[in-house]
Amino acid sequence: MSKERDISSQIALIDKYLEDPQHSNISPSDIAKALKIVHTNDEEKFNEYLKKIPNDCLGDIALELPEKHLKEIIEELPKKDLVEVIEELDSDDATDLIQDIEEIDQDKADQILSSMDEDDKAQIDKLKKYNENEAGAYMQTELFSAKLDETIKDSIKRLKELKKNDEIDDAHNVYVVGSFNNLMFTIPFEDLIVADFNQSYKEFIKNVKDEYKSLYVKDTDDIKDVAKFIKEHDLAVVPVVNYHGELVGRITSDDIYDVIQESATEQIYNLAGVDDEAEEDEELWSAVKKRAFWLFINLLTAIAASMVIGLFDSTIQAYVALAILMPIVASMGGNAGTQSLTVTVRKLALGDIDTQNQKEAIKREIIMSIINGLLFAVILGVVASIWFSKPMLGVVIGASMIINLLAAGFFGAVIPLILKRLNIDPAVGSTVILTTITDVVGFFSFLGLAKWLLIK
């Protein structure tokens, strides 16, 4: 019954949206989620809704849908409608959608591009040339700029025409450019409200040039660096220039939110030893293969740890309590290492750790590991002594705890830094390497000390 109510509520949401799609306050992502639920239960109704959603709204919704649903949109809608859907999007979103279509059906994508308005096609071709990690791949070319000698009144008149013709959305600033379209100043629209509209921009900024000095990024900058830049300067939008200093586009905060979310998702998946692209793939086998690879690596490391235990088989046979306490040593080391590893990887991603302060980061993790090691060495030492009525056993496991937590903190910080220096994603494989180290160090220190101090 609850499932039926859920489907009914999603249908009601879509129906409400369709009453006035252009002015609805229901977000495209909400409609996309509703459509996915409808598709699961009634594919025919899903296709029916696709045809009812206006083309100028469908693009934003399509971008939120997984590949298998996008494939159905491509199959259901005629080429003419698909062309209109893409042309209604901002240039960055239009490029994203056409690239998604290319991955599904290259021929269909080519047909759509060949039927598009030449200006729209040129913008998409321009953005497609950037690498996926470059700022240019995330920028939209729609923006509002004005020449230095243009009057504010004339520029506002142009802006009204652009808005009237739906050629620009969400304009925050006017970008003042020179004769060769080189970016010179950025002026918020709120400052223009109190300006003399008969003034030229050159006259308006005459005495306040520094106030409107432009913050910008280059089209070839890494998008993760752009995200940090926007965060540091608390920007809603940032202009993009090419290597000549010419204004070529802008990146808005909504695109940066997507970058941050994708980066966070990638890190979480990688730390868990799974591939983010494979997990998002609809094909089960793709995800299975990626997971199996890291599970195989983990199997090899587990065998290595078991071989260390095998070195002390006679010690364990002579003192059975060691077998009971071994998992505690390994578990504490693994968890402590994961804490250090996660913090270090996250700080590297945010740019909080660099070559200047990486020694301080390692030192911090070592100090915390020693403190925690001493704390839990006392706790576990007392517990083991009372549990097995053997004070020296408490000393052994306490000393092993200090050694293993120290190793966990040190290597949890060092491994990501080494991988970063080797230009390898610090999140990829770090957990497997760290687990091997903490297991080997933990077992070797615990059983080695036990053989030395307990076995006569």
JOURCOR-V181355 format. One record per residue. PHI is phi in whole degrees, -180 to 180 (NA if undefined). PSI is psi in radians with two decimals (none if undefined). Layout:
BEGIN
phi:PHI psi:PSI
phi:PHI psi:PSI
END
This chain:
BEGIN
phi:NA psi:-0.73
phi:-64 psi:-0.61
phi:-65 psi:-0.73
phi:-65 psi:-0.67
phi:-65 psi:-0.67
phi:-64 psi:-0.78
phi:-63 psi:-0.75
phi:-62 psi:-0.69
phi:-68 psi:-0.62
phi:-70 psi:-0.68
phi:-64 psi:-0.72
phi:-63 psi:-0.66
phi:-63 psi:-0.78
phi:-66 psi:-0.73
phi:-61 psi:-0.72
phi:-63 psi:-0.73
phi:-62 psi:-0.71
phi:-70 psi:-0.23
phi:-63 psi:-0.62
phi:-159 psi:1.29
phi:-57 psi:-0.69
phi:-66 psi:-0.46
phi:-118 psi:0.25
phi:-75 psi:2.54
phi:-93 psi:0.15
phi:-85 psi:2.21
phi:-74 psi:2.68
phi:-57 psi:-0.63
phi:-66 psi:-0.62
phi:-67 psi:-0.70
phi:-67 psi:-0.68
phi:-62 psi:-0.76
phi:-62 psi:-0.74
phi:-64 psi:-0.73
phi:-64 psi:-0.63
phi:-64 psi:-0.70
phi:-68 psi:-0.74
phi:-62 psi:-0.75
phi:-61 psi:-0.68
phi:-61 psi:-0.54
phi:-109 psi:-0.41
phi:-154 psi:1.55
phi:-64 psi:-0.58
phi:-65 psi:-0.72
phi:-68 psi:-0.61
phi:-58 psi:-0.85
phi:-65 psi:-0.58
phi:-65 psi:-0.74
phi:-66 psi:-0.64
phi:-56 psi:-0.68
phi:-77 psi:-0.35
phi:-87 psi:-0.47
phi:-72 psi:2.24
phi:-61 psi:2.59
phi:-61 psi:-0.55
phi:-76 psi:-0.09
phi:-113 psi:-0.42
phi:-66 psi:-0.57
phi:-59 psi:-0.83
phi:-63 psi:-0.61
phi:-72 psi:-0.74
phi:-60 psi:-0.62
phi:-65 psi:-0.37
phi:-93 psi:-0.11
phi:-93 psi:2.59
phi:-69 psi:2.94
phi:-58 psi:-0.70
phi:-66 psi:-0.56
phi:-77 psi:-0.65
phi:-62 psi:-0.62
phi:-61 psi:-0.68
phi:-69 psi:-0.62
phi:-62 psi:-0.76
phi:-62 psi:-0.69
phi:-76 psi:-0.62
phi:-80 psi:-0.70
phi:-89 psi:2.46
phi:-69 psi:2.77
phi:-56 psi:-0.68
phi:-59 psi:-0.75
phi:-70 psi:-0.68
phi:-63 psi:-0.68
phi:-61 psi:-0.79
phi:-65 psi:-0.69
phi:-57 psi:-0.79
phi:-73 psi:-0.68
phi:-67 psi:-0.38
phi:-79 psi:-0.26
phi:-85 psi:2.75
phi:-63 psi:2.74
phi:-57 psi:-0.68
phi:-68 psi:-0.74
phi:-70 psi:-0.65
phi:-62 psi:-0.70
phi:-66 psi:-0.75
phi:-59 psi:-0.77
phi:-69 psi:-0.72
phi:-68 psi:-0.58
phi:-70 psi:-0.62
phi:-63 psi:-0.72
phi:-66 psi:-0.65
phi:-60 psi:-0.65
phi:-68 psi:-0.48
phi:-91 psi:-0.80
phi:-151 psi:1.68
phi:-62 psi:-0.71
phi:-63 psi:-0.76
phi:-64 psi:-0.69
phi:-63 psi:-0.74
phi:-64 psi:-0.69
phi:-64 psi:-0.74
phi:-64 psi:-0.83
phi:-62 psi:-0.71
phi:-68 psi:-0.37
phi:-96 psi:-0.07
phi:-81 psi:2.80
phi:-56 psi:2.44
phi:-59 psi:-0.70
phi:-66 psi:-0.77
phi:-65 psi:-0.73
phi:-63 psi:-0.71
phi:-63 psi:-0.70
phi:-65 psi:-0.74
phi:-65 psi:-0.78
phi:-60 psi:-0.65
phi:-66 psi:-0.79
phi:-72 psi:-0.53
phi:-68 psi:-0.34
phi:-74 psi:-0.34
phi:-77 psi:2.59
phi:-68 psi:2.69
phi:-65 psi:-0.32
phi:-98 psi:0.06
phi:-92 psi:2.61
phi:-58 psi:-0.63
phi:-60 psi:-0.49
phi:-73 psi:-0.28
phi:-108 psi:-0.09
phi:-86 psi:2.74
phi:-111 psi:2.47
phi:-84 psi:-0.23
phi:-75 psi:2.07
phi:-157 psi:3.01
phi:-117 psi:2.09
phi:-128 psi:2.81
phi:-145 psi:2.61
phi:-79 psi:2.73
phi:-58 psi:-0.71
phi:-90 psi:0.05
phi:-79 psi:2.49
phi:-78 psi:2.66
phi:-61 psi:-0.68
phi:-60 psi:-0.81
phi:-66 psi:-0.66
phi:-69 psi:-0.68
phi:-64 psi:-0.65
phi:-62 psi:-0.72
phi:-64 psi:-0.72
phi:-62 psi:-0.71
phi:-60 psi:-0.70
phi:-67 psi:-0.73
phi:-62 psi:-0.75
phi:-67 psi:-0.70
phi:-62 psi:-0.65
phi:-93 psi:0.18
phi:55 psi:0.66
phi:-94 psi:-0.14
phi:-152 psi:2.46
phi:-126 psi:2.71
phi:50 psi:0.85
phi:-77 psi:2.15
phi:-103 psi:-0.58
phi:-138 psi:2.87
phi:-108 psi:2.23
phi:-96 psi:2.05
phi:-89 psi:2.18
phi:-121 psi:2.77
phi:-87 psi:-2.90
phi:-63 psi:-0.54
phi:-105 psi:0.48
phi:63 psi:0.40
phi:-80 psi:2.31
phi:-68 psi:2.27
phi:-119 psi:-0.83
phi:-143 psi:2.74
phi:-124 psi:2.11
phi:-120 psi:2.11
phi:-65 psi:2.52
phi:-61 psi:-0.54
phi:-63 psi:-0.46
phi:-77 psi:-0.42
phi:-76 psi:-0.36
phi:-58 psi:-0.66
phi:-94 psi:0.07
phi:-82 psi:2.81
phi:-80 psi:1.94
phi:-65 psi:-0.27
phi:-84 psi:-0.18
phi:-75 psi:2.65
phi:-84 psi:2.86
phi:-64 psi:-0.57
phi:-62 psi:-0.72
phi:-71 psi:-0.65
phi:-64 psi:-0.70
phi:-98 psi:0.15
phi:-51 psi:-0.81
phi:-103 psi:0.03
phi:-133 psi:0.69
phi:-59 psi:-0.74
phi:-64 psi:-0.54
phi:-65 psi:-0.54
phi:-111 psi:0.34
phi:-62 psi:2.32
phi:-78 psi:2.33
phi:-94 psi:2.29
phi:-148 psi:2.92
phi:-126 psi:2.84
phi:-95 psi:2.64
phi:-65 psi:-0.34
phi:-98 psi:0.03
phi:-65 psi:2.59
phi:-66 psi:2.34
phi:-63 psi:-0.50
phi:-69 psi:-0.60
phi:-69 psi:-0.62
phi:-64 psi:-0.73
phi:-60 psi:-0.74
phi:-65 psi:-0.71
phi:-62 psi:-0.79
phi:-65 psi:-0.69
phi:-66 psi:-0.79
phi:-61 psi:-0.65
phi:-100 psi:0.06
phi:53 psi:0.96
phi:-101 psi:2.55
phi:-91 psi:-0.45
phi:-155 psi:2.58
phi:-134 psi:2.36
phi:-75 psi:2.69
phi:-120 psi:2.32
phi:-121 psi:2.77
phi:-92 psi:-3.01
phi:-70 psi:-0.22
phi:-88 psi:-0.12
phi:87 psi:0.13
phi:-78 psi:2.47
phi:-74 psi:2.12
phi:-121 psi:-0.21
phi:174 psi:-2.92
phi:-148 psi:2.67
phi:-118 psi:2.22
phi:-99 psi:2.83
phi:-63 psi:-0.51
phi:-65 psi:-0.59
phi:-69 psi:-0.64
phi:-68 psi:-0.66
phi:-58 psi:-0.72
phi:-63 psi:-0.72
phi:-62 psi:-0.79
phi:-63 psi:-0.75
phi:-65 psi:-0.77
phi:-63 psi:-0.72
phi:-65 psi:-0.75
phi:-64 psi:-0.74
phi:-63 psi:-0.76
phi:-61 psi:-0.76
phi:-65 psi:-0.76
phi:-62 psi:-0.80
phi:-62 psi:-0.80
phi:-65 psi:-0.68
phi:-63 psi:-0.50
phi:-87 psi:-0.03
phi:78 psi:0.47
phi:-124 psi:2.74
phi:-92 psi:2.19
phi:-64 psi:-0.69
phi:-68 psi:-0.69
phi:-66 psi:-0.67
phi:-68 psi:-0.52
phi:-83 psi:-0.26
phi:-70 psi:2.46
phi:-72 psi:-0.37
phi:-77 psi:2.07
phi:-62 psi:-0.72
phi:-62 psi:-0.62
phi:-61 psi:-0.79
phi:-68 psi:-0.67
phi:-60 psi:-0.79
phi:-63 psi:-0.76
phi:-65 psi:-0.75
phi:-66 psi:-0.70
phi:-61 psi:-0.62
phi:-60 psi:-0.87
phi:-73 psi:-0.53
phi:-66 psi:-0.61
phi:-67 psi:-0.76
phi:-60 psi:-0.75
phi:-64 psi:-0.62
phi:-62 psi:-0.76
phi:-62 psi:-0.73
phi:-68 psi:-0.61
phi:-66 psi:-0.65
phi:-64 psi:-0.70
phi:-61 psi:-0.75
phi:-65 psi:-0.67
phi:-66 psi:-0.59
phi:-65 psi:-0.62
phi:-63 psi:-0.76
phi:-62 psi:-0.68
phi:-61 psi:-0.47
phi:-66 psi:-0.39
phi:-118 psi:0.51
phi:-61 psi:-0.67
phi:-68 psi:-0.60
phi:-66 psi:-0.76
phi:-66 psi:-0.69
phi:-64 psi:-0.61
phi:-77 psi:-0.42
phi:-139 psi:1.52
phi:-60 psi:-0.50
phi:-58 psi:-0.47
phi:-62 psi:-0.71
phi:-65 psi:-0.56
phi:-73 psi:-0.63
phi:-90 psi:-0.32
phi:-55 psi:-0.79
phi:-60 psi:-0.52
phi:-66 psi:-0.78
phi:-62 psi:-0.80
phi:-66 psi:-0.74
phi:-65 psi:-0.78
phi:-64 psi:-0.72
phi:-65 psi:-0.76
phi:-62 psi:-0.78
phi:-68 psi:-0.73
phi:-63 psi:-0.71
phi:-66 psi:-0.70
phi:-63 psi:-0.65
phi:-61 psi:-0.88
phi:-63 psi:-0.74
phi:-62 psi:-0.83
phi:-62 psi:-0.78
phi:-63 psi:-0.76
phi:-67 psi:-0.79
phi:-61 psi:-0.74
phi:-66 psi:-0.73
phi:-66 psi:-0.62
phi:-64 psi:-0.72
phi:-65 psi:-0.61
phi:-86 psi:-0.10
phi:80 psi:0.26
phi:-80 psi:-0.26
phi:-119 psi:2.23
phi:-137 psi:-3.00
phi:-63 psi:-0.45
phi:-76 psi:-0.60
phi:-118 psi:0.23
phi:-69 psi:-0.53
phi:-65 psi:-0.67
phi:-65 psi:-0.65
phi:-64 psi:-0.75
phi:-65 psi:-0.77
phi:-59 psi:-0.73
phi:-61 psi:-0.78
phi:-66 psi:-0.67
phi:-64 psi:-0.79
phi:-61 psi:-0.80
phi:-63 psi:-0.65
phi:-66 psi:-0.71
phi:-64 psi:-0.78
phi:-61 psi:-0.87
phi:-65 psi:-0.65
phi:-61 psi:-0.79
phi:-64 psi:-0.74
phi:-60 psi:-0.90
phi:-79 psi:-0.35
phi:-65 psi:-0.75
phi:-65 psi:-0.84
phi:-61 psi:-0.91
phi:-71 psi:-0.59
phi:-62 psi:-0.77
phi:-65 psi:-0.79
phi:-60 psi:-0.82
phi:-66 psi:-0.68
phi:-63 psi:-0.77
phi:-73 psi:-0.74
phi:-60 psi:-0.82
phi:-108 psi:0.12
phi:53 psi:0.74
phi:-141 psi:1.66
phi:-56 psi:-0.67
phi:-66 psi:-0.50
phi:-65 psi:-0.65
phi:-63 psi:-0.65
phi:-66 psi:-0.75
phi:-62 psi:-0.88
phi:-72 psi:-0.54
phi:-65 psi:-0.78
phi:-65 psi:-0.71
phi:-64 psi:-0.66
phi:-63 psi:-0.75
phi:-62 psi:-0.81
phi:-62 psi:-0.81
phi:-70 psi:-0.71
phi:-69 psi:-0.58
phi:-64 psi:-0.78
phi:-63 psi:-0.71
phi:-63 psi:-0.80
phi:-66 psi:-0.75
phi:-65 psi:-0.93
phi:-73 psi:-0.49
phi:-62 psi:-0.52
phi:-89 psi:-0.64
phi:-76 psi:-0.71
phi:-56 psi:-0.87
phi:-63 psi:-0.61
phi:-67 psi:-0.69
phi:-66 psi:-0.80
phi:-62 psi:-0.69
phi:-61 psi:-0.74
phi:-66 psi:-0.51
phi:-87 psi:0.16
phi:61 psi:0.60
phi:-111 psi:2.41
phi:-55 psi:2.08
phi:-59 psi:-0.43
phi:-78 psi:-0.42
phi:-81 psi:2.05
phi:82 psi:-0.18
phi:-60 psi:-0.74
phi:-63 psi:-0.74
phi:-64 psi:-0.78
phi:-62 psi:-0.81
phi:-64 psi:-0.76
phi:-59 psi:-0.71
phi:-60 psi:-0.81
phi:-64 psi:-0.83
phi:-67 psi:-0.63
phi:-66 psi:-0.85
phi:-63 psi:-0.84
phi:-64 psi:-0.75
phi:-62 psi:-0.88
phi:-67 psi:-0.74
phi:-66 psi:-0.77
phi:-68 psi:-0.76
phi:-67 psi:-0.90
phi:-73 psi:-0.59
phi:-65 psi:-0.80
phi:-65 psi:-0.67
phi:-63 psi:-0.76
phi:-64 psi:-0.62
phi:-76 psi:-0.72
phi:-101 psi:-0.41
phi:-105 psi:-0.61
phi:-91 psi:2.09
phi:-94 psi:none
END
